[in-house]
Amino acid sequence: MEESTAPQSKKGAKKAEAKAKKEALKAQRAAELAAAAAGANGNLEDDPAKDNYGNSQTTTPGFSQDAEEVEIRSLDESYNGKTVVVRAWLQKSRIQSAKMGFVELRKGGNWTIQGVVMASEQEPVVSRRMVKWVAGINPESYVVVEAKVTKPLEPVKSCRVSGLELHITKCFVLAPAPTMLGLTLGAASQPIVNFSDEGARLADADTEKAAEPTAEAAVPAASMLTHLDNIAMHKRAPVQQAIADIRVEVKKLFRSYLEARRFKEFEPPCLIGAASEGGANVFRLAYFGQEAFLAQSPQFYKQFEIAGGRERVFSIGPVFRAENSNTPRHMTEFTGLDLEMEIKHSYTEVLDTLEGVLLSIFRGLQERCAEEIDTVRAVYPSEPLLLPEPGKEVRLTFAEAQKLLREEGPAEFANVRDDEDMSTPQEKALGEVVRAKYKTDFYVIDKFPETARPFYAKIDDAGTTVGDGVRVTNAFDFFIRGQEVLSGGQRIHDPVELEERIRAKGVDPKSAGIKEYLTTFQQVGVPPHGGGGIGLDRVVAWFLALPSVHLAAYYPRTPKRLLP
Amino acid sequence: MEESTAPQSKKGAKKAEAKAKKEALKAQRAAELAAAAAGANGNLEDDPAKDNYGNSQTTTPGFSQDAEEVEIRSLDESYNGKTVVVRAWLQKSRIQSAKMGFVELRKGGNWTIQGVVMASEQEPVVSRRMVKWVAGINPESYVVVEAKVTKPLEPVKSCRVSGLELHITKCFVLAPAPTMLGLTLGAASQPIVNFSDEGARLADADTEKAAEPTAEAAVPAASMLTHLDNIAMHKRAPVQQAIADIRVEVKKLFRSYLEARRFKEFEPPCLIGAASEGGANVFRLAYFGQEAFLAQSPQFYKQFEIAGGRERVFSIGPVFRAENSNTPRHMTEFTGLDLEMEIKHSYTEVLDTLEGVLLSIFRGLQERCAEEIDTVRAVYPSEPLLLPEPGKEVRLTFAEAQKLLREEGPAEFANVRDDEDMSTPQEKALGEVVRAKYKTDFYVIDKFPETARPFYAKIDDAGTTVGDGVRVTNAFDFFIRGQEVLSGGQRIHDPVELEERIRAKGVDPKSAGIKEYLTTFQQVGVPPHGGGGIGLDRVVAWFLALPSVHLAAYYPRTPKRLLP
């Protein structure tokens, strides 16, 4: 008994300690804020530099007329010797002597520069009090400085702009940070140690230590809960800035590839009147006396656009899954990159387009986001995504993939069937076999058996069957590193065939949502078409081999987390 | 009593008639579909052209080797004399004589060309049976034809490609439309007569007539309900294609203006843990034992991005309002175009950016979408949006606007106050006064009184007051044609000031959502910032002066409509 209670009381003590710390932090913060609000910079009247520093309530304290306002990222040799005004986060500060202090300023995600504040009796006057004050500014305060750009004796290795430094002559804090941060930039820049949604917050003792400004030397990591509880600091970490930039670029690459091919964007609704794609994982809400549902995919709406004559469409937007899965692979809200297009000759046109857009995204990222990828890899090390050489893309049929797994995969998969869907462990194992054999992390599995596909999947025209006479479909999945990132295929456009398949899957063609879907194909002639859906969060997470898809999202939504 | 029952029984008879018609249509459709599914084109064995026409189940029936596949929009003089393959909707068909028939083919929204099918005994053989068959294809079927491009004797005025026509030698129906459409293209192309969500469907007697193929001469209009019940035909109407294209362009213009100014896109969540911006109009849903809400705006999340060091952000995504308003101005789900940015010197930087982006959208549309705008105006006539000359943008303070309304507006507004929010009729009246005085439909009203703004609006630094000592804010609205399309302003970044304003507005700073919001500003220094939100649907609808915002949406969501 004692053994089991001991850790609990330890835990209790830790809890109480954490609480006390929290209260102290709160009281201190209140005092600081009150002082800041009062506008008192505490400068003495006899300080000859008293107008050159302090807390400011205005966005623009007085600066020299000839000072140019500039972003850190824009500072280059041409600014040497000039006087500039810079707004930035102060990320570090230290006093060197009574006459000299150093700060590090950061802006634009990861652009940093060293600032020096040196006492001077000549104009512009910098008093010793000012040096002390500037060197004592709390990290993560937002400041505006006036400074002369100079070349340091040696490059400042710790800063991205290493060939220049700022000799600060004025410094105002526009928005003060508290003395103790709930999550320091150093801790926020470490790999996250725990992605669990429960309990991790209090176990997070290392973070409490990190919060003390003296603990700079040891930079421990924090849990995802602590990160999200300190959302601003989580986002300020260069690794998260880089992930966010990569995510933006994925969307841009997706959009530009498709727009160049005459695809038109549209917006499917989130609120829908029927749980048309399976009722189990759907969110329901009261809607003016009826029931509404949150869309699990834009599938039906993409097809309505095709029926409505839009020819080629894509959408980028939220989709929802009410799945009570607390894993690093799942979220309840995520972003879908979807497309749908008319088919002229064969559904391989759809496959080509989707393969093209994903390769364009992966190659585009490697080209345009090399720096951001390096920033991420410095925190979360990973191998670059191995892509096929142009013209050597790997497309296996489902049956070929299963055969490969039986013959070259682990023994436990020696009996996988060609007419049954793959499990996640099978997919992962296949990823390794494919990588070894074809030297690529990116590949397509085509011709899934009808048993593994929804009713709208078009059956293969040639009547091919696998296993016990199960027909195959013109439907496929795309994988990276053994994990599915895209599902797609040709859809049934003929209403008779569609109704037959709806019934065969045990769905009532007259049920809500299905009825309106089927009706659309009966009302007009709808051309042959197909498409696919890409999970944006997964593309980002698995391209970078992140330990959790939650890191790729701006505000991850899990069964336990809705705030912030 | 008799007078009141008479219309009711008439209604009953109409209802029964409509039902019978529906049943007949359904039976006919079933027979047609069965025939199509059987693959029977009904061609006689002795027909020398029997392989050149019919229903096809394959996307690519046999065509000549030298035939080039081409889109209607790409057909120009250079194709004269060439043999081409064209896929399109057949929108009209008529028989001229036993030897000649005409069709109209449409693709790419509004690109049309005339097709001629003429009996010929020479190769390629076109039989009289084929002529009759092609001229009898149901409108809105999807077809693929092989044809020789020729110049007509006279330009074909009814078609957009008027200088060429297609001499059809092969014609296959890939997806047949039914004989009777629930909504013809002609009816779908008329102005919508009724936007009500209830009862209008059965009152829609004109549409029933329009469904008969012989009723072509008289093209009556239909209600919005009929349009949405026939979603594919609603979308195929050139006017809706044009509106959709304009909507796409608004988003592109918004995005490109901001990206050129270093704004970064992000995605705020839809699922949130608190009804933080007023509980009355928020959708609630069960969420794994807790309650979730659908976001009414991305406001807090835009600010978290700023706190998180993203500097300038924008988002394009759905927002939700659980408002039981059945008006042409309201929807329960719509698309927000939002931005937020750091402020350096003054909140007018935000105002300048928002004014710039909206003017860039309006001028961009006038330039890039002139044809689409004409297409819309042909159905919904309107005056072009009057824009200010560059440098002569109109910005009034709220007090100036109220004074203008008192002095130059209708008598009923002679006593409007400077410290009370405007009503919708006031806004409309002001729009007319401004148009008369300043020759613009686009203007800004700045410095709203604090009584008309939420707690996060920054109070004017100068301490200006209006009316009974009410302070004004650095917050503004933008209007077009007297209707608000944008709300924005500077936000409070100082946590002490923010908490004070939260309390002053009677909100509990410890309530869910508010607590996490306030905490973020206490955890780190957040720079001065501001932004605004634009209603995409409203921008499209009011730029075009459409009779309802529902016309601008892809799938309008109202308290009574969730399908399709």
Boltz contact constraints between the chains, C-beta under 6 A:
constraints:
  - contact:
      token1: [A, 33]
      token2: [B, 496]
      max_distance: 6.0
  - contact:
      token1: [A, 37]
      token2: [B, 496]
      max_distance: 6.0
  - contact:
      token1: [A, 59]
      token2: [B, 343]
      max_distance: 6.0
  - contact:
      token1: [A, 59]
      token2: [B, 345]
      max_distance: 6.0
  - contact:
      token1: [A, 59]
      token2: [B, 528]
      max_distance: 6.0
  - contact:
      token1: [A, 60]
      token2: [B, 345]
      max_distance: 6.0
  - contact:
      token1: [A, 140]
      token2: [B, 524]
      max_distance: 6.0
  - contact:
      token1: [A, 141]
      token2: [B, 525]
      max_distance: 6.0
  - contact:
      token1: [A, 142]
      token2: [B, 525]
      max_distance: 6.0
  - contact:
      token1: [A, 142]
      token2: [B, 527]
      max_distance: 6.0
  - contact:
      token1: [A, 175]
      token2: [B, 493]
      max_distance: 6.0
  - contact:
      token1: [A, 175]
      token2: [B, 525]
      max_distance: 6.0
  - contact:
      token1: [A, 175]
      token2: [B, 526]
      max_distance: 6.0
  - contact:
      token1: [A, 175]
      token2: [B, 527]
      max_distance: 6.0
  - contact:
      token1: [A, 176]
      token2: [B, 525]
      max_distance: 6.0
  - contact:
      token1: [A, 177]
      token2: [B, 524]
      max_distance: 6.0
  - contact:
      token1: [A, 177]
      token2: [B, 525]
      max_distance: 6.0
  - contact:
      token1: [A, 182]
      token2: [B, 523]
      max_distance: 6.0
  - contact:
      token1: [A, 230]
      token2: [B, 523]
      max_distance: 6.0
  - contact:
      token1: [A, 231]
      token2: [B, 304]
      max_distance: 6.0
  - contact:
      token1: [A, 232]
      token2: [B, 307]
      max_distance: 6.0
  - contact:
      token1: [A, 232]
      token2: [B, 308]
      max_distance: 6.0
  - contact:
      token1: [A, 232]
      token2: [B, 520]
      max_distance: 6.0
  - contact:
      token1: [A, 232]
      token2: [B, 523]
      max_distance: 6.0
  - contact:
      token1: [A, 232]
      token2: [B, 524]
      max_distance: 6.0
  - contact:
      token1: [A, 235]
      token2: [B, 308]
      max_distance: 6.0
  - contact:
      token1: [A, 236]
      token2: [B, 308]
      max_distance: 6.0
  - contact:
      token1: [A, 236]
      token2: [B, 309]
      max_distance: 6.0
  - contact:
      token1: [A, 248]
      token2: [B, 264]
      max_distance: 6.0
  - contact:
      token1: [A, 248]
      token2: [B, 265]
      max_distance: 6.0
  - contact:
      token1: [A, 264]
      token2: [B, 248]
      max_distance: 6.0
  - contact:
      token1: [A, 265]
      token2: [B, 248]
      max_distance: 6.0
  - contact:
      token1: [A, 266]
      token2: [B, 554]
      max_distance: 6.0
  - contact:
      token1: [A, 267]
      token2: [B, 335]
      max_distance: 6.0
  - contact:
      token1: [A, 267]
      token2: [B, 554]
      max_distance: 6.0
  - contact:
      token1: [A, 269]
      token2: [B, 333]
      max_distance: 6.0
  - contact:
      token1: [A, 269]
      token2: [B, 555]
      max_distance: 6.0
  - contact:
      token1: [A, 269]
      token2: [B, 557]
      max_distance: 6.0
  - contact:
      token1: [A, 270]
      token2: [B, 318]
      max_distance: 6.0
  - contact:
      token1: [A, 271]
      token2: [B, 333]
      max_distance: 6.0
  - contact:
      token1: [A, 271]
      token2: [B, 557]
      max_distance: 6.0
  - contact:
      token1: [A, 273]
      token2: [B, 562]
      max_distance: 6.0
  - contact:
      token1: [A, 273]
      token2: [B, 563]
      max_distance: 6.0
  - contact:
      token1: [A, 283]
      token2: [B, 285]
      max_distance: 6.0
  - contact:
      token1: [A, 285]
      token2: [B, 283]
      max_distance: 6.0
  - contact:
      token1: [A, 285]
      token2: [B, 285]
      max_distance: 6.0
  - contact:
      token1: [A, 288]
      token2: [B, 324]
      max_distance: 6.0
  - contact:
      token1: [A, 288]
      token2: [B, 559]
      max_distance: 6.0
  - contact:
      token1: [A, 292]
      token2: [B, 562]
      max_distance: 6.0
  - contact:
      token1: [A, 304]
      token2: [B, 231]
      max_distance: 6.0
  - contact:
      token1: [A, 307]
      token2: [B, 232]
      max_distance: 6.0
  - contact:
      token1: [A, 308]
      token2: [B, 232]
      max_distance: 6.0
  - contact:
      token1: [A, 308]
      token2: [B, 235]
      max_distance: 6.0
  - contact:
      token1: [A, 308]
      token2: [B, 236]
      max_distance: 6.0
  - contact:
      token1: [A, 309]
      token2: [B, 236]
      max_distance: 6.0
  - contact:
      token1: [A, 318]
      token2: [B, 270]
      max_distance: 6.0
  - contact:
      token1: [A, 324]
      token2: [B, 288]
      max_distance: 6.0
  - contact:
      token1: [A, 333]
      token2: [B, 269]
      max_distance: 6.0
  - contact:
      token1: [A, 333]
      token2: [B, 271]
      max_distance: 6.0
  - contact:
      token1: [A, 335]
      token2: [B, 267]
      max_distance: 6.0
  - contact:
      token1: [A, 343]
      token2: [B, 59]
      max_distance: 6.0
  - contact:
      token1: [A, 345]
      token2: [B, 59]
      max_distance: 6.0
  - contact:
      token1: [A, 345]
      token2: [B, 60]
      max_distance: 6.0
  - contact:
      token1: [A, 493]
      token2: [B, 175]
      max_distance: 6.0
  - contact:
      token1: [A, 495]
      token2: [B, 33]
      max_distance: 6.0
  - contact:
      token1: [A, 496]
      token2: [B, 33]
      max_distance: 6.0
  - contact:
      token1: [A, 496]
      token2: [B, 37]
      max_distance: 6.0
  - contact:
      token1: [A, 516]
      token2: [B, 563]
      max_distance: 6.0
  - contact:
      token1: [A, 516]
      token2: [B, 564]
      max_distance: 6.0
  - contact:
      token1: [A, 520]
      token2: [B, 232]
      max_distance: 6.0
  - contact:
      token1: [A, 523]
      token2: [B, 182]
      max_distance: 6.0
  - contact:
      token1: [A, 523]
      token2: [B, 230]
      max_distance: 6.0
  - contact:
      token1: [A, 523]
      token2: [B, 232]
      max_distance: 6.0
  - contact:
      token1: [A, 524]
      token2: [B, 140]
      max_distance: 6.0
  - contact:
      token1: [A, 524]
      token2: [B, 177]
      max_distance: 6.0
  - contact:
      token1: [A, 524]
      token2: [B, 232]
      max_distance: 6.0
  - contact:
      token1: [A, 525]
      token2: [B, 141]
      max_distance: 6.0
  - contact:
      token1: [A, 525]
      token2: [B, 142]
      max_distance: 6.0
  - contact:
      token1: [A, 525]
      token2: [B, 175]
      max_distance: 6.0
  - contact:
      token1: [A, 525]
      token2: [B, 176]
      max_distance: 6.0
  - contact:
      token1: [A, 525]
      token2: [B, 177]
      max_distance: 6.0
  - contact:
      token1: [A, 526]
      token2: [B, 175]
      max_distance: 6.0
  - contact:
      token1: [A, 527]
      token2: [B, 142]
      max_distance: 6.0
  - contact:
      token1: [A, 527]
      token2: [B, 175]
      max_distance: 6.0
  - contact:
      token1: [A, 528]
      token2: [B, 59]
      max_distance: 6.0
  - contact:
      token1: [A, 554]
      token2: [B, 266]
      max_distance: 6.0
  - contact:
      token1: [A, 554]
      token2: [B, 267]
      max_distance: 6.0
  - contact:
      token1: [A, 555]
      token2: [B, 269]
      max_distance: 6.0
  - contact:
      token1: [A, 557]
      token2: [B, 269]
      max_distance: 6.0
  - contact:
      token1: [A, 557]
      token2: [B, 271]
      max_distance: 6.0
  - contact:
      token1: [A, 559]
      token2: [B, 288]
      max_distance: 6.0
  - contact:
      token1: [A, 562]
      token2: [B, 273]
      max_distance: 6.0
  - contact:
      token1: [A, 562]
      token2: [B, 292]
      max_distance: 6.0
  - contact:
      token1: [A, 563]
      token2: [B, 273]
      max_distance: 6.0
  - contact:
      token1: [A, 563]
      token2: [B, 516]
      max_distance: 6.0
  - contact:
      token1: [A, 564]
      token2: [B, 516]
      max_distance: 6.0
